[in-house]
Amino acid sequence: MRYLTEAFVVGALKRGRPVEQFLGPIGAPGRPGVSYVEVRPAKASYEVYVHAVEDVGHERFFDLVEFPPFDTNKNEEEFGRLVAMAEDPSTALTTAEEATGAVPGRWVNESIVQDEYADFVRAGRPADQSPDGHPWPSRGARS
């Protein structure tokens, strides 16, 4: 089972483990990119990061953390753009979903987002929906 139930997502965060969600394609055909959201435990809070990277993967290269940043003009840190902070895991998830268009029921453990990306590549990089038929989050929520 790839996707975590809400209880498992909250449990992972409480144990100090990040959770992620692949948000799909961004950019234009001449300059494709992909994005994903990460909720990461911090010292006394939970941080929500959006990662936007160039879509440079292929059938044997899915390591999203190795991809170059999508917007090279923003001086983004390597780890993404901090979009929100929350005091508890449930609020962090709700905030991540509101800020990025992420959906409940599609969260995965850290690094599994690469499997989501691999499915995306193998399916021919569909622009309108994920390989399993779920629509991508609205672009407005991710910008």
WOMO-V297525 format. One record per backbone hydrogen bond with DSSP energy under -1.0 kcal/mol. NH is the residue of the N-H (numbers start at 1). CO is the residue of the C=O. E is the energy in kcal/mol with one decimal. If there is no record, write none. Layout:
BEGIN
nh = [NH & NH]
co = [CO & CO]
e = [E & E]
END
This chain:
BEGIN
nh = [4 & 9 & 10 & 11 & 12 & 13 & 14 & 15 & 16 & 17 & 19 & 20 & 21 & 23 & 26 & 28 & 31 & 33 & 34 & 35 & 36 & 37 & 38 & 39 & 40 & 42 & 46 & 47 & 48 & 49 & 50 & 51 & 53 & 54 & 55 & 56 & 58 & 61 & 64 & 66 & 67 & 70 & 74 & 80 & 81 & 83 & 84 & 86 & 92 & 93 & 94 & 95 & 96 & 97 & 98 & 99 & 100 & 101 & 106 & 108 & 110 & 112 & 114 & 115 & 116 & 117 & 118 & 119 & 120 & 121 & 122 & 123 & 124 & 125 & 130 & 133 & 136 & 142]
co = [107 & 5 & 6 & 7 & 8 & 9 & 10 & 11 & 13 & 12 & 39 & 108 & 37 & 35 & 33 & 31 & 28 & 26 & 53 & 24 & 51 & 21 & 49 & 19 & 47 & 45 & 86 & 40 & 84 & 38 & 81 & 36 & 34 & 68 & 32 & 54 & 61 & 58 & 62 & 63 & 64 & 52 & 71 & 77 & 50 & 48 & 48 & 46 & 88 & 89 & 90 & 91 & 92 & 93 & 94 & 95 & 96 & 97 & 103 & 20 & 18 & 109 & 111 & 112 & 112 & 113 & 114 & 115 & 116 & 117 & 118 & 119 & 121 & 120 & 134 & 130 & 128 & 139]
e = [-2.7 & -2.4 & -2.7 & -2.4 & -2.5 & -2.3 & -2.5 & -1.7 & -1.6 & -2.9 & -2.0 & -2.6 & -2.1 & -2.6 & -2.6 & -1.2 & -1.5 & -2.2 & -2.5 & -2.2 & -2.1 & -2.5 & -2.9 & -2.7 & -3.1 & -3.2 & -2.7 & -3.3 & -2.8 & -3.0 & -2.3 & -3.2 & -2.6 & -2.8 & -2.2 & -1.6 & -1.4 & -1.8 & -1.6 & -2.3 & -1.3 & -2.6 & -1.1 & -1.4 & -2.7 & -3.1 & -1.2 & -2.2 & -2.1 & -2.4 & -2.3 & -2.7 & -2.6 & -2.5 & -2.4 & -2.6 & -1.9 & -1.9 & -1.3 & -2.7 & -1.1 & -1.8 & -1.2 & -1.1 & -1.4 & -2.2 & -2.5 & -2.2 & -2.0 & -2.5 & -2.7 & -1.7 & -1.8 & -2.7 & -3.9 & -2.4 & -1.1 & -1.0]
END
